Amino acid sequence: MNHRQNVPSAGTLSGSSPCTVRRSHQLTSRETEILELLADGMNNRQIARRLFLAEKTVRNYVSRIFTKLEVHDRAAAVLRARDAGFGDQPDTVLPQHA
């Protein structure tokens, strides 16, 4: 079964819904699932255990997600994902004390 969405890639994720992000960046359903877990703060080992995958398989998916989102690291991918509504969203942001 092919989970690919054949929709042209779009620019930024900001203001997009998770469904729009999936379509606009041609993310597969598995990539979308992994992106959600990334946005929740899980590392590759945790994702692998949750999804019953090898850690290397998760690394491969994460690399493809980076390519499709046009980011170079995990922090940028998480930021874009959270901007699009993925992951646990805090109700309020508390100021950090120095």
Backbone torsions as a table, in degrees:
resi	resn	phi	psi	omega
1	MET	NA	127.5	-180.0
2	ASN	-94.0	122.1	-177.8
3	HIS	-96.4	4.3	-176.0
4	ARG	-70.2	139.6	172.8
5	GLN	-100.8	120.1	-177.5
6	ASN	-94.0	70.3	179.4
7	VAL	-122.1	138.4	-178.9
8	PRO	-56.7	147.4	179.6
9	SER	-69.7	144.4	177.5
10	ALA	-116.3	176.1	-176.1
11	GLY	-74.6	-106.5	-170.3
12	THR	-82.5	161.3	177.5
13	LEU	-92.9	-19.3	-172.7
14	SER	-54.2	132.0	177.9
15	GLY	77.7	2.1	-179.5
16	SER	-91.9	156.5	173.0
17	SER	-87.7	160.1	177.1
18	PRO	-54.7	-37.1	179.2
19	CYS	-65.5	-42.0	178.6
20	THR	-65.3	-39.9	178.7
21	VAL	-61.0	-44.4	-179.7
22	ARG	-58.8	-47.7	-178.4
23	ARG	-69.3	-45.8	-173.0
24	SER	-69.5	-25.8	-179.2
25	HIS	-107.8	10.1	177.9
26	GLN	55.7	39.8	177.0
27	LEU	-78.7	138.0	174.2
28	THR	-74.1	168.6	178.1
29	SER	-62.6	-37.1	178.6
30	ARG	-68.2	-41.0	177.8
31	GLU	-63.2	-39.5	178.1
32	THR	-63.8	-42.4	177.8
33	GLU	-61.0	-44.0	179.9
34	ILE	-68.4	-39.5	177.3
35	LEU	-60.7	-40.2	176.9
36	GLU	-60.0	-44.3	179.9
37	LEU	-68.8	-35.9	173.6
38	LEU	-59.5	-46.2	-178.9
39	ALA	-64.9	-26.0	176.1
40	ASP	-78.4	-5.2	176.5
41	GLY	94.7	11.5	-179.4
42	MET	-78.9	146.4	174.8
43	ASN	-91.3	174.9	-175.5
44	ASN	-59.4	-41.4	-179.7
45	ARG	-62.8	-43.1	179.4
46	GLN	-64.6	-41.6	178.6
47	ILE	-63.3	-44.5	179.8
48	ALA	-58.5	-44.9	179.5
49	ARG	-66.0	-40.6	-179.2
50	ARG	-64.1	-40.2	-174.6
51	LEU	-98.7	3.7	-179.8
52	PHE	57.9	47.7	178.2
53	LEU	-121.1	161.4	171.4
54	ALA	-71.8	146.7	179.2
55	GLU	-59.3	-36.6	177.5
56	LYS	-62.0	-38.3	177.7
57	THR	-63.0	-42.1	178.0
58	VAL	-63.4	-43.1	177.4
59	ARG	-57.7	-41.1	178.1
60	ASN	-62.9	-44.9	177.6
61	TYR	-61.3	-44.6	-179.3
62	VAL	-60.7	-41.4	177.5
63	SER	-61.3	-42.1	178.4
64	ARG	-66.4	-37.3	177.2
65	ILE	-62.8	-45.1	177.9
66	PHE	-56.7	-44.1	-179.2
67	THR	-63.3	-47.1	-177.6
68	LYS	-67.6	-34.9	178.8
69	LEU	-85.0	-5.9	-179.3
70	GLU	58.6	48.5	175.8
71	VAL	-123.7	162.8	-175.4
72	HIS	-110.7	-8.3	179.9
73	ASP	-151.7	169.8	-176.0
74	ARG	-62.3	-42.2	-178.2
75	ALA	-59.8	-43.3	179.4
76	ALA	-66.5	-39.0	178.7
77	ALA	-64.9	-43.0	179.5
78	VAL	-64.6	-42.9	179.1
79	LEU	-59.6	-47.4	178.7
80	ARG	-63.0	-41.7	-179.6
81	ALA	-63.8	-44.6	-179.7
82	ARG	-67.1	-37.1	175.6
83	ASP	-60.1	-29.4	-178.8
84	ALA	-90.4	0.7	176.4
85	GLY	100.5	5.5	176.5
86	PHE	-79.4	157.8	172.7
87	GLY	78.7	173.5	177.6
88	ASP	-71.6	124.2	179.9
89	GLN	-103.4	118.9	178.2
90	PRO	-65.9	144.5	179.0
91	ASP	-68.0	-38.6	179.0
92	THR	-137.6	155.1	176.8
93	VAL	-104.3	120.7	179.7
94	LEU	-90.3	139.6	178.5
95	PRO	-66.8	143.4	177.3
96	GLN	-91.8	136.2	-179.4
97	HIS	-96.5	138.9	-177.9
98	ALA	-80.5	NA	NA
